[in-house]
Amino acid sequence: MYVKGWTKKNKIISSTGEFNMYHIKQVVLFPRKFGLTEQKLLTILEDWFDDMSAPDPEAEAKKQLSELESGGVVDNSPPIEEYLFKKGYCRFVIDKTHGSVEGQTEKECREGAKVLDDNYLPFEIDGFKLFEVKPVKPFKPKYITSKYDWNAWLEGKRARKHVSKMAQFREAIASYPQSYEKNPLLNKLVDKHDDPLKFVLDVITHMSKGKLKLRRIGVANTREVVAFWNSRKKRQIKPSYVMEMLEELDMFGNPFG
């Protein structure tokens, strides 16, 4: 598992599993994805070199843009990254043990993290240990080390100084929107199925037909509906088990992502 790229609000703008496809290289090679043009990139770089009193800012800008496109000598650009952060973009990376998101404020970082959770579910990855949240202004990084704290932060709740093992267990088993409890069709489907996989497949079918409307659309929905099924059935089926089965069936082209 290795992916990195950029988000903006609730969308992934660019992503890659290639190690040498640096964040800034994704921008300069595909500027239109970020609402930019080659000329705008040159202007940003030229202004930066001018502020540093470079002898020939225009020449330096062209040289650096070429180096950024090749990704050989230069693999980052403070002025372009600053421009993107101010526009609401966040850069991210997730591997099998660690992840991070960096943006202008914690609000933008949280928005980016939510779409990452929908698509990659970092704390469902075996061996995943740490997710870093790195807002630029103010620079107050957060280091999230548990699924419990991750879900709490995504929902905008304050971090707790101490969380018992039992509380973490309950969160892992029953993390779903309270609106699920008042959804008559979803409750009917829970009562109908004793197999969590068949339950999720039935939920997907009803969503695809427009008969069932849930709060969030994405891979995270799988985790939530399984958690709801667990809670109602008083079971302890891991959402990751159901997702593995769905991936084998190639079901994630459905309303779940």
N, C-alpha and C positions, 0 to 999 in steps of 0.2 A: 504494500500500500504506500503510494507516494503521489501526491498531487499538490500543485501550487498554482496560484493565479490571482485574480482580482474579482472583487464583488462591488456592487453598488446597490444600496438599499436591499431589496429582496431578490436580487438576481446575481448569478455568476456571469461575469462579463467575459472572462477568459480563464482557461485552465489547461494544464498540461501535466503529464507524468514524466516528461523529459527533464533530467537534472540540469542540463546546460541551457535550457530555455528559461533564462533568468526573467524575473518579474519585469524589469525594464525592457528587456528584449521583446517580450510579448507586446509591449506598448508601441515601441518604435517600428516593429514589423507590421503591426495591425492597428495603426492609429485611429482608424475610423470607428473601431469598436469602443473607443474612449472619447468619441466626439472631437478628435484631433485630426490635423493634417500634417504633412511633412513641414510645410511652411510654419505652422504654429509651433511645432517642436523646435524648429530652428530659431524662431523668435524668442521662445523661453530660454533656450541655451545662450543665445546672443546677449540677451539682457543680463543673464547671470555672469557671463564673462566680462561684460561692460562694467558691472558693479565691482568686479575684481580688478578693474583697470588693466585688462589684457590689451596688448598692443594692437591686435586685430580681432575683435570679438566675432565678427562674421566668419572669418576663416577658422577660428577656434571652434565655433558652433558647428560648422560643417564637418570638421575633422572628428569632433566627439560624436556626432550623430552617426557617422560612418562606423566608428568604433563600437558604439552601442548596438548597431544593427548586426555586426559580426559576432559580438559577444565574446570576443577574445581578450582584449586588454582591459576594457572597462565594462563592468557588469552592474553598475548602479549610476543613478543621476539624481542628486539631491534636488535640483530645481524642478525637474519633471515630476518626481515623486511628491514634492511639496504641492505642486499644482494639482495633482490628482487627489491628494488627501483633502485639499480645500474644496474640491468639487464633489466630495462624498464617496470617493473610491477607497476600498480597503484591499490590502494585499494579504494573502494567506498562504500557509503551507501546512500540510498534514502528512505525517508518515505513521508507521505502525506503533510508535511509542509517544509521539509528541506532535503538537499542533500550535499554531499561533495565528492571530489576526492583528493587523496594525492599521489604524486609521486616524482621522483628525481628532475625533472625540470618542468617548466610551459609547455614546449613543450609536454612532456609525459602526463601531466595532461589534456591538450587540446585534445590529441589523445584519451585518455580514455573517456573524456566527450562527444566526438562526438559519440562514440559507445553507450554511455548511452542515449544520445539524440535519436539515432536511435531506441533504444529498449524500452525506458521508457518515453520519452518526459516529463521530470519533470515539465516544466513550463506550460504544458497543464493540470496538476493535479489541481483540484479545491482546493484552500487554500494553494497551494505551495508558499512559501515566500522567501526562501534563499538557494543559492547554494554556498558552500565554495570551493575555489580552494587553495590547500595547497602544493605548491612545497617545497621540502626539501632544495635544493640549487639553488639560494639563498632563504631563508625563507621570502617570500613576499606574504602572503596570499591575495586573492581577495574575496570579498563578493558581489555576484551578486544577485540583488533583483528584476529584471524585465526581462521579456521575450525579450525585446528590447536589453538590455545589454548582455543577454545570447547569443542571435544569433550573435551579433556583436563580442563577445569574441570568439565564436566558429570559426568565419571566420577570426580571427586574427586581428580584428580592435581595435584600441585604445579606451579605455573607454572615454566617453564624460562626462564633468563636469556637464552639465545640458542637459536633454532631455525633450522636451515639451511633454505634454500629447498627442497632435495631432501627433507628430512624432512617439510616441509609438503606437498609434492607426494604423497609416499607416504601420508600420513594422509588426504588428500582422495580418493585412489584406493582405499584399503583400510581403511575404517573400519567394522567390523562386529563383532558378538560372536563370540568364539572358538568358542562352542557351535555356530555354523553349520557349522564344519568337521567336526563329529562327527554332524551331522544327516543320516542316510542318504537320506531323501526329498528334502531340499533339494539335496543333492549330485546326486541322480538327475535332478532338474529342470534343474540347471545343465548337466549333460551332454546333456540332451535338446534344449536350445534354444541356437541361435547368435544369436537376435534377443533383445536385452534386454527389449523391450516384451512379447514373447510369453512370455518367462520370468516376468516380474512378474505378468502376467495369469494364468498357470498357478499361480503361488504364491497369488494371491488366491483362485482357484477352490478349491484344496486347503485353504486356511484356512477358507473359508466352509463347506466340507463337514466341517470338524473333523478332517481327516486330517493337517494340518500345524500344529504349535503352535510359534510363535516367542516369543521372550522379551518383546518389546514390541509393543504394538498402537498404531498411529498413523501419521501421514504419515512420521515418521522411519524407519519400517520400509522404506519404498521406497528411501530413501537407502542403508540398510544392505544390503538384498538386492542392489541394483545394485552396490554396492561389492564384495560377495562374488562376484557374477558376473564383475565386472571382474578380480578377483584370480585367479579360477580360469581365466578365458579369456585373461588377460594383455591385457586391452583397457583403453580409457580413455574409456568412455562416461560423460558427466556425468549424475548422478542427476536433475538439474533437467530435462534433456531428456526422460527417461522420465516424470517427473511431469507435465510439460506435455501429453504425449500422453495420459496417464491422465485428466487434467482435461478434455481435449477429449472423451474417451469417457465422462465423468461416472462414473468408477469409484471416487471417494473416498467413496461411500456404503457401500463394502464393508468388510471387516475392517481396512482401512488407515485408517479414519477417516471 
